[in-house]
C-alpha cells in the first residue's frame, strides 16, 4: 500500500515510471534517510545568519560555521529544467568568510543506520564559482558512547550550473562499539576542500541504503512536516480556555502534533493579552506541555505564535 501511494505521488509529477523501476522497488516509500531533502519545510523561517556557531536553518538542516555566512530558502522558477520534476525549493548558503571545516549537515537518528553497509548520497548543487566539495559521513555514538568515526567520501566539483552528484560509500561496522543516548549518523552534504566565498546552492538531497542512486523520493508537504515536527515544533496562535491551578494561575495543556524524539527544550514568549504576565512552561514531555500564566482574571488564555519546542539531535 505504501509503495502504491508513493507511485501515485510520482505519477502526479509527470515522471515516467518503467516496469524495471517497479521491479527493483526504485520508488519504495521511506527510502530517503534524509528529512526535508527538498528544503520545503521552514518552521524557523527562511533566512538565517551564522557566525562561529551551529545554527539550524530550514527544518533538520544546520550550518556549522567558524566563519560568517547567511542561509536562505529560495524558490525555483516554474518550468525550469535544470533540476527535473519541478522541485519547489532549494537552499542557498552564502558565505562571506569561510573557515576550514564549515559545513551544511543533517543528523539521522540512531548510529545503527546503515552501519556496515553501502549507502548512496545524491543531490543537485551549483556555486557562484567552481569549488571542490567533499561530503562526509560521521557515526556518532551518543552520550557515553564510543568515539565518533568519520568516513570521507569522494570529491565532486561544483560549477556555476546545476548538476546531479552521486556518491557511494561504505560505512564501517559498529561491532564492538558502545552506543550511548541520542546517537546519530551525520551527513555533511557541503564541506569544501579550499577556501570559498560566494553562494552555494543545493536541492533534492537523498541518502539511501545500497550502492545505487534511485530517483528522488517525492513526499507530500504534510508528510515531510510531520517528520520534521518530531525534532522541532513551532506553535501558531493559541487561544483557548484554560484551567486554574491551586495558586489561581491559568494553565493551558498543549498537545504536540506528533510525539517528539525526546522531551524538548522550549523558549518563552509573552501571552497575547497585556494584562497577562509572561508565560512559564512548567511541564514538558515528548507528547505535550503544560503552560502556566500568572493571571487570575477570567476569560480566554492564549499564546502568541512563536513558542518553539526543540528536540534536535
BELWOMO-V647106 format. One record per pair of residues at least 6 apart in sequence whose ideal C-beta (glycine too) atoms are under 8 Angstrom apart, sorted by the first residue. I is the first residue (numbers start at 1). GAP is how many residues later the second one is. D is the distance in Angstrom with one decimal. If there is no record, write none. Layout:
((I:GAP:D) (I:GAP:D))
This chain:
((2:26:7.8) (2:27:4.2) (2:28:7.3) (3:22:7.0) (3:24:6.9) (3:25:5.5) (3:26:6.0) (5:24:6.7) (6:21:5.4) (6:22:6.8) (6:23:4.3) (6:211:7.2) (6:212:7.4) (7:10:6.5) (7:15:7.4) (7:20:5.5) (9:209:4.8) (9:210:7.4) (9:211:6.8) (10:7:6.3) (10:17:5.8) (10:205:7.5) (10:208:5.4) (11:6:6.8) (13:72:4.9) (13:73:6.5) (13:205:5.9) (14:71:7.3) (14:72:7.7) (15:69:8.0) (15:70:5.5) (15:200:6.9) (17:10:6.8) (20:6:7.9) (21:6:6.0) (21:194:7.7) (26:188:4.3) (26:189:6.2) (27:187:7.5) (27:188:6.8) (27:190:7.8) (29:188:7.4) (30:187:7.8) (31:175:7.9) (31:177:4.9) (31:178:7.5) (31:183:6.7) (31:186:5.7) (32:174:4.7) (32:175:6.8) (32:176:6.1) (32:184:7.5) (32:185:4.3) (32:187:7.9) (33:75:5.1) (33:80:6.3) (33:81:7.3) (33:86:7.8) (33:152:7.7) (33:174:4.5) (33:175:6.4) (33:176:7.7) (34:26:7.7) (34:72:5.9) (34:74:7.2) (34:153:6.9) (34:171:5.3) (34:172:6.1) (34:173:5.0) (35:24:7.3) (35:25:4.7) (35:71:7.3) (35:189:7.0) (35:192:4.7) (35:193:6.0) (35:196:7.8) (36:22:6.4) (36:23:4.8) (36:24:4.8) (36:25:6.8) (36:188:5.7) (36:191:7.5) (36:192:5.7) (37:86:7.8) (37:167:6.1) (37:168:4.1) (37:169:5.5) (37:179:7.2) (37:180:7.7) (38:49:5.9) (38:50:7.1) (38:51:6.4) (38:165:7.3) (38:166:6.1) (38:178:7.7) (38:181:7.6) (38:186:7.2) (39:19:5.3) (39:22:7.3) (39:34:6.1) (39:50:4.4) (39:51:5.7) (39:52:4.7) (39:163:7.8) (39:164:6.5) (40:18:7.9) (40:48:6.0) (40:49:5.0) (40:181:5.9) (40:184:6.2) (41:17:6.5) (41:18:4.2) (41:19:8.0) (41:180:7.3) (41:183:5.4) (41:184:5.3) (41:187:4.8) (42:16:4.4) (42:17:6.5) (42:31:5.1) (43:16:5.7) (43:185:6.8) (43:186:7.8) (43:189:6.0) (43:190:7.3) (43:191:4.5) (43:265:8.0) (44:12:6.1) (44:13:7.1) (44:14:7.3) (44:15:7.2) (44:188:7.2) (44:190:7.1) (44:264:7.8) (46:12:7.5) (46:26:6.2) (46:27:4.2) (47:23:6.8) (47:24:7.5) (47:25:4.9) (47:26:7.7) (48:7:5.8) (48:8:7.7) (48:9:4.7) (48:15:7.4) (48:22:6.6) (48:23:4.7) (48:24:7.4) (49:6:7.3) (49:20:7.6) (49:21:5.3) (50:13:4.6) (50:15:3.9) (50:17:8.0) (50:18:7.2) (50:19:4.9) (50:20:7.3) (50:21:6.8) (51:14:6.6) (51:16:7.7) (51:17:5.0) (51:18:7.9) (52:13:6.6) (52:14:5.7) (52:15:7.8) (53:12:6.3) (54:8:5.6) (54:9:7.2) (54:10:5.2) (54:11:7.7) (55:7:6.4) (55:8:5.2) (55:10:7.0) (55:16:7.7) (56:6:4.7) (56:176:7.4) (56:256:6.7) (57:6:6.2) (57:14:4.5) (57:16:7.7) (57:34:6.9) (58:15:5.2) (58:31:7.9) (58:33:6.3) (59:169:3.9) (59:172:7.5) (59:173:6.2) (60:46:5.2) (60:168:6.0) (60:171:6.4) (60:172:7.9) (60:252:7.9) (61:30:6.7) (61:43:6.4) (61:44:7.5) (61:45:5.5) (62:42:7.5) (62:43:5.8) (62:44:7.2) (62:250:7.9) (63:6:6.5) (63:8:5.7) (63:30:6.8) (63:39:7.4) (63:40:7.6) (63:41:5.8) (63:42:7.9) (64:37:7.2) (64:38:6.2) (64:39:5.3) (64:41:6.3) (65:34:7.2) (65:37:5.0) (66:33:3.6) (66:34:7.8) (66:35:6.5) (66:36:6.0) (67:28:6.7) (67:29:7.1) (67:30:3.9) (67:31:4.9) (67:32:4.1) (67:35:5.5) (68:27:7.8) (68:28:4.4) (68:29:4.3) (69:24:6.1) (69:25:6.1) (69:26:4.5) (69:27:6.0) (69:28:7.5) (69:29:7.7) (69:33:7.4) (70:23:8.0) (70:24:4.9) (70:26:7.7) (71:20:6.5) (71:21:6.9) (71:22:5.1) (71:23:7.2) (71:33:7.9) (72:19:7.5) (72:20:5.0) (72:22:7.2) (73:16:5.7) (73:17:7.9) (73:18:6.3) (73:19:7.9) (74:15:6.8) (74:16:5.4) (74:17:7.1) (74:18:5.0) (74:127:7.4) (75:13:6.6) (75:14:6.0) (75:15:7.9) (76:7:6.8) (76:10:7.6) (76:11:5.7) (76:12:6.3) (76:13:7.1) (76:14:6.4) (76:127:7.7) (78:8:7.5) (79:7:7.8) (82:42:7.9) (82:79:7.2) (82:80:3.9) (83:7:7.6) (83:41:4.8) (83:79:5.4) (83:120:5.4) (83:121:6.5) (85:131:7.3) (85:133:7.5) (87:116:5.6) (87:117:5.8) (89:114:7.5) (90:34:7.8) (90:111:5.7) (90:112:6.4) (90:113:3.8) (91:13:7.5) (91:110:7.2) (91:111:5.3) (91:112:7.3) (92:107:5.5) (92:108:7.3) (92:109:5.3) (93:11:5.9) (93:97:6.6) (93:106:7.1) (93:107:4.7) (93:108:7.8) (93:109:7.4) (94:104:7.2) (94:105:4.7) (94:106:7.9) (95:7:7.4) (95:101:6.0) (95:102:5.4) (95:103:6.4) (95:104:7.6) (95:105:7.0) (96:101:6.5) (97:100:7.2) (98:94:6.9) (98:97:5.3) (98:98:4.9) (98:99:6.2) (100:95:7.8) (101:90:7.4) (102:89:7.5) (102:90:7.7) (103:33:7.7) (103:85:4.3) (103:86:7.7) (103:87:5.9) (103:88:3.9) (104:84:7.2) (104:85:5.4) (104:86:4.1) (104:87:7.8) (104:98:7.0) (105:81:5.6) (105:82:6.2) (105:83:4.7) (105:84:6.8) (106:80:7.3) (106:81:5.4) (106:83:7.2) (106:99:7.8) (107:33:7.7) (107:77:4.2) (107:78:7.3) (107:79:4.9) (107:80:7.9) (107:205:7.5) (107:206:4.2) (108:76:6.0) (108:77:4.5) (108:78:7.4) (108:79:6.8) (108:99:7.3) (109:75:5.9) (109:152:6.6) (109:204:6.5) (110:73:6.0) (110:74:6.7) (110:75:7.4) (111:28:5.1) (111:29:6.2) (111:30:5.5) (111:31:6.9) (111:34:7.6) (111:63:6.4) (111:66:7.9) (111:68:6.1) (111:72:3.8) (111:73:6.1) (111:74:5.9) (112:62:6.7) (112:67:7.5) (112:71:7.7) (113:72:4.6) (114:57:4.9) (114:71:6.3) (114:95:5.9) (115:24:7.0) (115:56:5.6) (115:57:7.3) (115:58:6.1) (115:59:4.4) (116:54:7.9) (116:55:6.5) (116:56:7.0) (116:57:4.0) (116:58:7.1) (116:59:7.7) (117:53:7.0) (117:54:6.1) (117:92:5.9) (117:93:7.8) (118:50:5.9) (118:51:7.2) (118:52:5.0) (118:53:7.9) (118:91:7.5) (118:92:6.0) (118:93:4.3) (119:18:7.2) (119:49:7.2) (119:50:6.2) (119:51:7.7) (119:52:6.0) (119:88:6.1) (119:89:6.8) (119:90:5.9) (119:91:7.4) (120:46:6.6) (120:47:7.1) (120:48:4.7) (120:87:7.3) (120:88:5.6) (120:89:7.9) (120:90:6.1) (120:91:6.1) (120:92:6.3) (120:93:4.9) (121:14:6.1) (121:32:7.0) (121:44:7.8) (121:45:7.3) (121:46:4.7) (121:47:7.7) (121:48:7.6) (121:66:6.9) (121:68:7.3) (121:84:7.6) (121:85:7.3) (121:86:5.1) (122:42:6.6) (122:43:6.8) (122:44:4.8) (122:45:7.6) (122:82:7.7) (122:83:7.7) (122:84:5.0) (122:86:8.0) (122:91:4.1) (122:94:7.3) (123:41:7.4) (123:42:5.8) (123:66:6.3) (123:79:5.9) (123:80:7.0) (123:81:6.1) (123:82:4.3) (123:83:6.9) (124:38:5.4) (124:39:6.8) (124:40:5.3) (124:41:7.5) (124:78:7.0) (124:79:4.6) (124:80:5.3) (125:8:7.1) (125:33:5.4) (125:37:7.3) (125:38:6.8) (125:40:6.3) (125:65:7.3) (125:75:6.9) (125:76:6.3) (125:77:4.7) (125:78:7.4) (126:32:6.0) (126:33:6.5) (126:34:6.0) (126:35:5.7) (126:36:4.9) (126:37:6.8) (126:74:7.7) (126:75:5.1) (127:31:4.3) (127:32:7.1) (127:33:6.8) (127:69:7.5) (127:71:6.6) (127:72:6.8) (127:73:4.7) (127:74:7.0) (128:32:6.8) (128:70:3.5) (128:71:4.6) (128:72:7.6) (129:31:6.9) (129:67:7.8) (129:69:5.8) (130:27:6.5) (130:28:6.7) (130:29:5.4) (130:30:7.4) (131:26:7.7) (131:27:5.1) (131:61:5.4) (131:63:6.7) (131:65:4.8) (131:69:7.3) (132:23:5.2) (132:24:7.4) (132:25:5.7) (132:26:7.5) (132:60:6.5) (132:61:4.5) (132:62:6.4) (133:22:6.8) (133:23:5.3) (133:24:7.6) (133:25:5.5) (133:32:7.8) (133:57:5.9) (133:58:6.7) (133:59:5.9) (133:60:7.6) (134:18:6.2) (134:19:6.6) (134:20:7.4) (134:21:4.7) (134:22:7.6) (134:57:5.9) (134:58:7.5) (134:59:5.5) (135:18:4.9) (135:21:7.9) (135:32:6.2) (135:52:6.9) (135:53:5.7) (135:54:5.5) (135:55:7.3) (135:56:6.3) (136:14:5.9) (136:15:6.6) (136:16:5.2) (136:17:6.6) (136:50:8.0) (136:51:7.9) (136:52:4.3) (136:55:5.9) (137:13:7.6) (137:14:4.5) (137:16:6.8) (137:32:6.2) (137:34:6.3) (137:48:6.5) (137:49:7.1) (137:50:6.0) (137:51:7.6) (138:10:5.6) (138:11:7.2) (138:12:5.2) (138:13:7.5) (138:47:7.2) (138:48:4.1) (138:50:7.0) (139:9:6.1) (139:10:4.5) (139:11:8.0) (139:12:7.6) (139:32:6.6) (139:33:6.9) (139:35:6.8) (139:46:5.9) (139:47:8.0) (140:8:4.5) (140:43:6.0) (140:44:5.2) (140:45:7.5) (140:46:6.1) (141:6:7.4) (141:7:6.5) (141:33:7.8) (141:36:5.8) (141:37:6.4) (141:38:5.4) (141:39:5.8) (141:42:5.2) (142:37:6.2) (142:38:3.6) (142:39:5.0) (142:40:4.8) (142:41:3.5) (142:42:7.3) (143:37:4.5) (143:38:4.8) (143:39:6.0) (144:34:7.3) (144:36:3.5) (144:37:6.7) (145:32:7.1) (145:33:5.0) (145:34:5.1) (145:35:3.3) (145:38:6.0) (146:31:4.3) (146:32:4.9) (146:33:7.7) (149:23:5.5) (151:18:5.6) (151:19:7.8) (151:20:6.1) (151:21:6.8) (153:14:4.8) (153:16:4.7) (154:13:5.6) (154:15:7.8) (155:38:6.6) (156:9:4.6) (156:11:6.8) (158:42:6.9) (162:39:7.6) (162:41:7.8) (166:47:4.4) (168:43:5.0) (168:45:7.9) (171:14:7.6) (182:80:7.1) (182:131:5.8) (184:129:4.7) (187:18:7.9) (187:20:5.7) (189:13:6.5) (189:16:5.7) (190:10:6.0) (190:12:6.3) (204:12:4.6) (206:7:7.4) (206:8:8.0) (206:10:5.4) (206:11:6.5) (208:6:6.6) (219:8:8.0) (226:31:6.9) (226:32:5.3) (229:27:7.0) (229:28:5.4) (229:29:5.0) (229:31:7.5) (230:28:5.5) (230:29:7.2) (230:30:5.7) (230:31:5.3) (230:81:7.2) (231:29:7.1) (231:30:5.6) (231:79:7.7) (231:80:5.4) (231:81:5.0) (231:82:7.4) (232:32:8.0) (232:76:6.9) (232:77:7.2) (232:78:5.5) (232:79:7.0) (232:80:6.2) (233:23:5.6) (233:24:6.8) (233:27:6.9) (233:31:7.4) (233:75:7.0) (233:76:4.6) (234:71:7.6) (234:72:6.9) (234:73:7.2) (234:74:4.9) (234:75:7.8) (235:19:7.3) (235:68:6.4) (235:70:6.0) (235:71:7.0) (235:72:4.5) (235:73:7.7) (236:69:5.0) (237:35:7.0) (237:65:6.7) (237:66:7.3) (237:67:6.4) (237:68:4.9) (238:14:7.0) (238:16:6.9) (238:64:5.2) (238:65:4.5) (238:69:7.9) (239:33:7.1) (239:61:5.6) (239:62:8.0) (239:63:3.7) (240:12:6.6) (240:60:6.7) (240:61:7.1) (240:62:6.8) (241:59:5.9) (241:60:7.1) (242:8:4.6) (242:9:5.6) (242:10:4.2) (242:11:7.9) (242:51:7.5) (242:58:7.9) (242:59:4.0) (243:7:7.6) (243:8:5.3) (244:6:6.2) (244:7:6.9) (244:52:7.8) (245:6:5.2) (245:47:6.8) (248:48:4.6) (249:43:4.9) (249:44:6.4) (249:45:5.5) (249:46:7.0) (249:47:7.6) (250:26:7.6) (250:42:7.0) (250:43:4.5) (250:45:5.1) (250:46:7.9) (250:51:4.4) (251:39:6.0) (251:40:7.0) (251:41:5.2) (251:42:7.8) (252:38:7.5) (252:39:4.7) (252:40:7.9) (252:41:7.4) (252:49:5.6) (252:50:7.9) (252:51:7.4) (253:35:6.4) (253:36:7.8) (253:37:5.7) (253:38:7.8) (254:34:6.2) (254:35:4.7) (254:36:7.6) (254:37:6.0) (255:32:6.6) (255:33:4.8) (256:30:7.8) (256:31:5.9) (256:32:6.3) (256:33:7.6) (256:53:6.8) (259:27:5.0) (259:28:5.2) (260:26:4.9) (260:27:7.5) (260:49:6.7) (260:51:4.3) (261:25:7.6) (261:50:4.4) (261:51:8.0) (261:52:7.4) (262:24:6.5) (262:49:4.7) (263:21:5.5) (263:22:5.6) (263:23:5.6) (263:48:7.3) (264:20:6.3) (264:22:7.9) (264:45:3.9) (264:46:5.2) (264:47:4.1) (265:44:7.4) (265:45:5.1) (265:46:7.8) (266:15:5.3) (266:18:6.3) (266:23:6.9) (266:41:6.6) (266:42:6.3) (266:43:5.0) (266:44:7.2) (267:39:7.7) (267:40:6.3) (267:41:5.1) (268:10:6.2) (268:11:6.5) (268:12:7.0) (268:13:7.1) (268:39:7.8) (269:9:7.8) (269:10:6.9) (269:34:6.1) (269:35:5.5) (269:37:5.1) (269:38:4.9) (270:6:7.9) (270:8:5.2) (270:9:7.2) (270:34:6.3) (271:6:7.4) (271:7:7.1) (271:8:5.4) (271:22:5.3) (271:24:7.4) (271:30:6.9) (271:31:6.5) (271:32:5.9) (271:33:7.2) (272:30:4.6) (272:31:6.4) (272:32:5.0) (273:22:7.9) (273:29:7.4) (275:20:7.0) (275:22:6.4) (276:17:5.3) (276:18:7.8) (276:19:4.4) (276:21:7.8) (276:25:7.0) (277:16:6.7) (277:17:4.5) (277:18:6.3) (279:12:5.4) (279:13:6.7) (279:14:4.8) (279:24:6.3) (280:11:7.5) (280:12:5.1) (280:13:7.6) (280:14:7.3) (281:8:5.7) (281:9:7.4) (281:10:5.4) (281:11:7.5) (282:8:5.9) (282:9:7.7) (282:10:5.1) (283:6:6.6) (283:7:4.0) (284:6:7.8) (284:25:7.2) (286:25:7.7) (289:20:6.9) (291:12:6.9) (291:16:7.9) (293:8:5.7) (295:6:7.0))
